[in-house]
Amino acid sequence: MKYKIVIYAIAKNEEKFVEKFMESAREADAVIIGDTGSTDATADKFKALGATVHHLVISPWRFDKARQELLDLLPQDADICISLDIDESLQPGWREKLEKVWQPSTHQVTYSYIWSVNPDGTPNILIPYSKIHARHGFRWKYPVHEILEFTGPGKPNIVEAKEIVIHHQPDLNKARSSYLPLLELAAEENPKDARMIGCLGREYASLGRYEEAIETLKKSLALPSPDKVERSDLMRLVSDCLAALDRTAEAKEWLLKATRELPDSREPYLALMLFCKKNEDWRTLVDAASKAVTIKKNRYPHAVSDPRAWNQEFYVLAAIACYHLRLYDKARSFLRSGLEMLKDEKSQTLLNTLIRQLPN
C-alpha cells in the first residue's frame, strides 16, 4: 500500500549536515524543517534542496514546544511522520521496509538506532527508537530529552521494524549550555517522573556537581520505574560520584546494588571489576568476573551498554586479578576465553604470550 510519508526536523545553524540529511530523506514525499533561528545558510540550503522551511520563534526555548509547533504544521493528510534530528540519517531502502510493516491501524514503529560506532565504522551500540508515528494522536512532552506521548484512545499499536536503521552522528562541538536549566524545569514540572529526574542527575554528574547528582539520582531511584537497565546504570553513576568524593566504601556498595538490580547483564559487573582494579580489591574482582562470565546472552540494547563487558578486555581484567591472587590456572582459563574471541593476529599473539608466561 502507498502511504504519504513526511519527515520533519527542527534545525538551528546546521548547514554542514543539510546535504547528507536531505539525501537520506529523498524517499519521503515531503521534508518539513522548522528553523528556530539560524544565522547561517541552513534555511536557504534546505529550501534549495526541496524542503519546506517554517521559521519558528520559541520563547522561552523548550524542545517539546518547538517540535510540537512543527508537528502541527505538517500536512493533515500525511499517513506516516518521521521525526529526525539533523545529525541523523536514514539508511537507504527505508521506505519499502516501512510500508511493508505499516498498516492503517498502526500508530508507531520501533526501529534500530545506531547510537555509536566502532573505530572501523561498524555499529557498536544499537538501541530501539520509536520516532516514526501516525500523523494524529501524538504530542511532544518534556522541555528537553523530549519524547512522543500517545494521546489517542486506548493503547498505541506499535510494530517493530529492526531492519529500518537510523544513524546518529552527533556534532560533539555543539554547546549543551541550555540543557541544565531545561532539565531542572522538566524535573520541576514532573517531580514523580523517574526518567526525567534521572536525566537531571546525569547532567549534574557530568558537570562535576557530585553532591547534587547523588541526591537527585537517589530521588530518581526512589520512584517507581520498570526500566531495570536504567536503574542499574543510575546506581553505577551514584557510585562514580561517591568515588569522586573519596567515599570509597559507599561507592562499592552502590556497585554491588547495581549488580543485584541487573544480575543478568555483564555491564554492572564490569563496572564493579574496574572499580576493584583501581582499588586493588582483587578478591571482589574475581568474584564479580566469575559471576559475569556465566552470562552468555547478548548485552541489552541500551545507550549505556559497554562493549568491554563482552570482548577480550573483560577476560584480561579478570586474569590480572587472578594473577594477583596466585590463581594461575583460573587466569589461564580467562585468557583462553578471551583468545577465542580474537580475530586479529597481533592480539592473539599477545594473549598467547601472557598465557605462556604465567607460573605453573
C-alpha positions as CSV (number, residue, x, y, z in Angstrom):
1,M,0.0,0.0,0.0
2,K,1.2,3.5,-0.8
3,Y,1.4,5.9,2.1
4,K,2.1,9.6,2.3
5,I,5.3,9.9,4.4
6,V,6.6,13.2,5.8
7,I,10.0,13.7,7.5
8,Y,10.2,16.6,9.9
9,A,13.0,18.2,12.0
10,I,13.9,21.3,13.9
11,A,17.2,23.0,13.0
12,K,19.4,25.8,14.0
13,N,22.8,26.5,12.4
14,E,23.1,23.0,10.9
15,E,24.3,23.8,7.4
16,K,27.1,21.3,7.4
17,F,24.5,18.4,7.8
18,V,21.9,19.6,5.3
19,E,23.1,17.7,2.2
20,K,23.5,14.4,4.0
21,F,20.2,14.8,5.7
22,M,18.3,15.5,2.5
23,E,20.0,12.6,0.7
24,S,18.8,10.2,3.4
25,A,15.3,11.7,3.3
26,R,14.9,11.6,-0.5
27,E,12.5,8.6,-0.4
28,A,10.0,10.7,1.6
29,D,7.1,12.5,0.0
30,A,7.9,15.7,1.8
31,V,10.6,17.1,4.2
32,I,9.4,19.8,6.6
33,I,12.0,21.8,8.5
34,G,11.4,24.1,11.5
35,D,14.2,26.7,11.5
36,T,14.5,28.0,15.1
37,G,16.8,31.0,14.4
38,S,19.7,30.0,12.2
39,T,22.2,32.7,11.4
40,D,24.0,30.6,8.8
41,A,22.8,29.2,5.5
42,T,20.8,26.3,7.0
43,A,17.3,27.5,5.8
44,D,18.5,28.5,2.4
45,K,20.2,25.2,1.8
46,F,17.2,23.2,2.8
47,K,14.9,25.3,0.5
48,A,17.3,24.8,-2.4
49,L,17.2,21.0,-1.9
50,G,13.4,20.9,-1.9
51,A,12.5,21.1,1.8
52,T,9.7,23.3,3.1
53,V,11.0,25.6,5.8
54,H,9.0,27.2,8.5
55,H,10.6,29.8,10.8
56,L,9.7,29.1,14.4
57,V,10.1,31.5,17.3
58,I,10.1,29.7,20.6
59,S,10.4,31.8,23.7
60,P,11.3,30.7,26.3
61,W,13.0,27.9,24.5
62,R,12.0,24.3,25.0
63,F,12.4,21.4,22.6
64,D,8.9,19.9,23.1
65,K,7.2,23.2,22.1
66,A,9.4,23.6,19.0
67,R,8.7,20.0,17.8
68,Q,5.0,20.3,18.6
69,E,4.7,23.6,16.7
70,L,6.3,21.9,13.7
71,L,4.2,18.8,14.0
72,D,1.1,21.0,14.0
73,L,2.2,22.4,10.7
74,L,2.6,19.0,8.9
75,P,0.0,18.2,6.2
76,Q,-3.2,16.9,7.7
77,D,-3.4,14.1,5.2
78,A,0.0,12.6,6.0
79,D,-0.1,9.0,6.9
80,I,3.3,8.5,8.5
81,C,5.6,11.1,10.2
82,I,9.3,10.6,10.8
83,S,10.9,12.9,13.4
84,L,14.6,13.2,12.9
85,D,17.4,15.4,14.3
86,I,19.6,17.0,11.6
87,D,22.6,14.9,12.6
88,E,20.6,11.7,12.0
89,S,20.2,9.9,8.7
90,L,18.0,7.1,7.4
91,Q,19.8,4.2,5.7
92,P,18.8,3.6,2.1
93,G,15.7,1.4,1.4
94,W,13.9,2.5,4.5
95,R,10.6,3.4,2.7
96,E,10.0,-0.1,1.3
97,K,10.7,-1.6,4.7
98,L,8.4,0.9,6.5
99,E,5.5,0.4,4.1
100,K,5.8,-3.3,4.5
101,V,5.1,-3.2,8.2
102,W,2.8,-0.2,8.4
103,Q,-1.0,-0.9,8.5
104,P,-3.8,1.6,8.7
105,S,-4.2,0.7,12.3
106,T,-0.5,1.3,13.2
107,H,0.3,4.2,15.5
108,Q,4.1,3.9,15.9
109,V,7.1,1.9,14.6
110,T,10.2,0.8,16.6
111,Y,13.4,0.8,14.6
112,S,17.1,0.3,15.1
113,Y,19.1,3.4,16.1
114,I,22.9,3.4,15.8
115,W,23.9,5.3,18.9
116,S,27.7,4.8,18.5
117,V,30.1,3.1,16.1
118,N,33.4,1.2,16.4
119,P,36.7,2.7,15.2
120,D,36.2,0.8,11.9
121,G,32.8,2.4,11.4
122,T,30.7,-0.7,12.2
123,P,27.8,-0.3,14.7
124,N,28.7,-0.6,18.3
125,I,25.6,0.2,20.3
126,L,22.2,-0.3,18.6
127,I,19.1,0.7,20.6
128,P,15.4,0.7,19.8
129,Y,13.9,4.1,18.9
130,S,10.3,5.0,18.1
131,K,10.0,8.4,16.5
132,I,8.1,7.1,13.5
133,H,4.4,7.7,14.1
134,A,1.0,8.4,12.8
135,R,0.1,12.0,11.9
136,H,-2.6,12.2,14.6
137,G,-2.8,11.1,18.2
138,F,0.6,12.2,19.4
139,R,2.2,15.2,21.2
140,W,5.7,16.0,22.3
141,K,6.5,16.0,26.0
142,Y,9.3,17.4,28.2
143,P,11.4,20.6,27.7
144,V,14.5,18.5,26.9
145,H,15.1,14.8,26.2
146,E,11.6,15.0,24.8
147,I,9.5,12.1,23.9
148,L,6.4,11.4,21.9
149,E,3.3,10.8,24.0
150,F,0.3,8.9,22.6
151,T,-3.0,10.9,23.1
152,G,-5.4,8.7,21.3
153,P,-7.9,6.3,22.9
154,G,-6.6,3.1,24.4
155,K,-3.1,1.9,23.9
156,P,-1.0,2.6,20.8
157,N,-0.5,-0.1,18.2
158,I,3.3,-0.3,18.0
159,V,5.0,-2.5,15.4
160,E,8.7,-3.5,15.3
161,A,10.9,-3.0,12.2
162,K,14.5,-3.7,13.3
163,E,15.6,-3.6,9.6
164,I,14.9,0.1,9.5
165,V,18.1,1.8,10.6
166,I,18.8,5.4,11.6
167,H,22.4,6.5,12.1
168,H,23.3,9.1,14.7
169,Q,26.4,11.2,14.0
170,P,26.3,14.0,16.6
171,D,28.3,17.2,16.4
172,L,30.4,16.8,19.5
173,N,31.3,20.5,19.5
174,K,27.8,21.6,19.8
175,A,27.0,23.5,23.1
176,R,24.9,21.9,25.7
177,S,24.6,25.0,27.9
178,S,20.8,25.1,27.6
179,Y,20.3,21.6,28.9
180,L,20.7,22.1,32.6
181,P,18.0,24.8,33.1
182,L,15.7,22.8,30.8
183,L,16.3,19.6,32.8
184,E,15.7,21.5,36.1
185,L,12.4,22.8,34.6
186,A,11.5,19.3,33.4
187,A,12.1,17.9,36.9
188,E,10.1,20.7,38.5
189,E,7.2,20.0,36.1
190,N,7.4,16.2,36.5
191,P,8.5,15.5,40.1
192,K,7.4,11.9,40.0
193,D,9.0,11.1,36.7
194,A,11.9,8.7,37.4
195,R,13.3,9.1,33.9
196,M,13.4,12.9,33.9
197,I,14.8,13.1,37.5
198,G,17.5,10.6,36.4
199,C,18.4,12.7,33.4
200,L,18.9,15.7,35.7
201,G,21.1,13.7,38.0
202,R,23.2,12.6,35.0
203,E,23.6,16.2,34.0
204,Y,24.8,17.2,37.5
205,A,27.3,14.4,37.4
206,S,28.7,15.4,34.0
207,L,29.2,18.9,35.4
208,G,31.1,17.6,38.5
209,R,28.3,18.7,40.9
210,Y,28.6,15.4,42.7
211,E,26.6,16.1,45.9
212,E,23.6,17.4,43.9
213,A,24.0,14.4,41.5
214,I,23.9,11.9,44.3
215,E,20.8,13.5,45.9
216,T,19.0,13.7,42.6
217,L,19.9,10.2,41.4
218,K,18.7,8.8,44.7
219,K,15.4,10.6,44.2
220,S,15.0,9.0,40.8
221,L,15.8,5.6,42.2
222,A,13.2,6.0,44.9
223,L,10.5,6.5,42.3
224,P,8.8,3.5,40.6
225,S,10.3,2.6,37.2
226,P,10.1,-0.7,35.2
227,D,13.4,0.1,33.5
228,K,15.9,-2.1,35.4
229,V,18.7,-1.4,32.9
230,E,18.4,2.4,33.5
231,R,18.1,1.9,37.3
232,S,21.2,-0.2,37.4
233,D,23.1,2.4,35.4
234,L,22.0,5.2,37.7
235,M,23.3,3.1,40.6
236,R,26.6,2.9,38.9
237,L,26.6,6.7,38.4
238,V,25.9,7.2,42.1
239,S,29.0,5.1,42.7
240,D,31.0,7.2,40.3
241,C,30.0,10.4,42.2
242,L,30.8,8.8,45.6
243,A,34.2,7.7,44.3
244,A,34.9,11.2,43.1
245,L,34.3,12.4,46.6
246,D,36.6,9.7,48.0
247,R,33.7,7.9,49.7
248,T,35.1,4.5,48.5
249,A,33.2,2.1,50.8
250,E,29.8,3.7,49.8
251,A,30.9,3.6,46.1
252,K,31.5,-0.1,46.3
253,E,28.1,-0.7,48.0
254,W,26.3,1.1,45.2
255,L,28.1,-1.0,42.6
256,L,27.0,-4.1,44.4
257,K,23.5,-2.8,44.3
258,A,23.8,-2.3,40.6
259,T,24.7,-5.9,40.0
260,R,21.8,-7.1,42.1
261,E,19.4,-4.8,40.1
262,L,20.6,-6.3,36.8
263,P,22.1,-9.7,37.6
264,D,21.7,-11.0,34.0
265,S,23.9,-8.4,32.4
266,R,27.7,-8.1,32.4
267,E,27.8,-4.3,32.4
268,P,27.3,-3.7,36.2
269,Y,29.8,-6.5,36.9
270,L,32.3,-4.8,34.7
271,A,31.9,-1.5,36.5
272,L,32.5,-3.3,39.8
273,M,35.6,-5.0,38.3
274,L,37.1,-1.7,37.1
275,F,36.4,-0.2,40.5
276,C,38.1,-3.1,42.2
277,K,41.1,-2.9,39.9
278,K,41.6,0.7,40.8
279,N,41.4,-0.1,44.5
280,E,43.3,-3.4,44.2
281,D,40.4,-5.4,45.6
282,W,41.4,-8.5,43.7
283,R,39.1,-10.9,45.5
284,T,35.9,-9.0,44.8
285,L,37.1,-8.5,41.2
286,V,37.5,-12.3,40.7
287,D,34.1,-13.0,42.4
288,A,32.4,-10.5,40.1
289,A,34.1,-11.9,37.0
290,S,33.2,-15.4,37.9
291,K,29.6,-14.5,38.1
292,A,29.6,-12.3,35.0
293,V,31.3,-14.9,32.8
294,T,28.3,-17.2,33.2
295,I,26.2,-14.6,31.4
296,K,26.3,-15.6,27.7
297,K,23.5,-13.8,26.0
298,N,24.0,-10.5,24.1
299,R,24.1,-7.3,26.0
300,Y,20.9,-5.2,26.5
301,P,20.2,-2.8,23.6
302,H,20.7,0.4,25.6
303,A,22.7,3.6,25.2
304,V,24.8,2.7,28.4
305,S,25.9,-0.7,27.1
306,D,29.7,-1.2,27.4
307,P,31.3,-3.4,24.7
308,R,34.2,-4.0,27.0
309,A,32.0,-6.3,29.1
310,W,31.8,-8.6,26.0
311,N,35.2,-8.5,24.5
312,Q,38.8,-9.6,25.4
313,E,39.3,-6.7,27.8
314,F,36.9,-8.3,30.3
315,Y,38.9,-11.6,30.3
316,V,42.2,-9.8,30.6
317,L,41.0,-7.8,33.6
318,A,39.8,-11.0,35.3
319,A,43.1,-12.7,34.6
320,I,45.0,-9.8,36.1
321,A,43.1,-10.2,39.4
322,C,43.6,-14.0,39.3
323,Y,47.3,-13.4,38.9
324,H,47.5,-11.2,42.0
325,L,45.7,-13.9,44.0
326,R,48.1,-16.5,42.5
327,L,45.1,-18.3,40.9
328,Y,47.2,-19.1,37.8
329,D,45.0,-21.9,36.4
330,K,42.0,-19.6,36.6
331,A,44.0,-16.8,35.0
332,R,44.8,-19.1,32.1
333,S,41.1,-20.1,31.7
334,F,40.1,-16.4,31.5
335,L,42.8,-15.6,29.0
336,R,41.9,-18.6,26.8
337,S,38.3,-17.5,26.7
338,G,39.4,-14.0,25.6
339,L,41.6,-15.6,23.0
340,E,38.7,-17.4,21.4
341,M,37.1,-14.0,20.7
342,L,40.0,-12.5,18.9
343,K,40.4,-12.4,15.2
344,D,43.5,-10.2,14.7
345,E,46.9,-12.0,14.8
346,K,48.6,-9.3,16.9
347,S,46.2,-9.6,19.8
348,Q,46.2,-13.4,19.6
349,T,50.0,-13.4,19.8
350,L,49.9,-11.1,22.9
351,L,47.4,-13.2,24.8
352,N,49.3,-16.4,23.9
353,T,52.4,-14.8,25.3
354,L,50.6,-13.9,28.5
355,I,49.3,-17.4,28.9
356,R,52.8,-18.9,28.4
357,Q,54.4,-16.5,31.0
358,L,52.0,-17.5,33.8
359,P,53.7,-19.6,36.5
360,N,52.6,-23.2,36.9
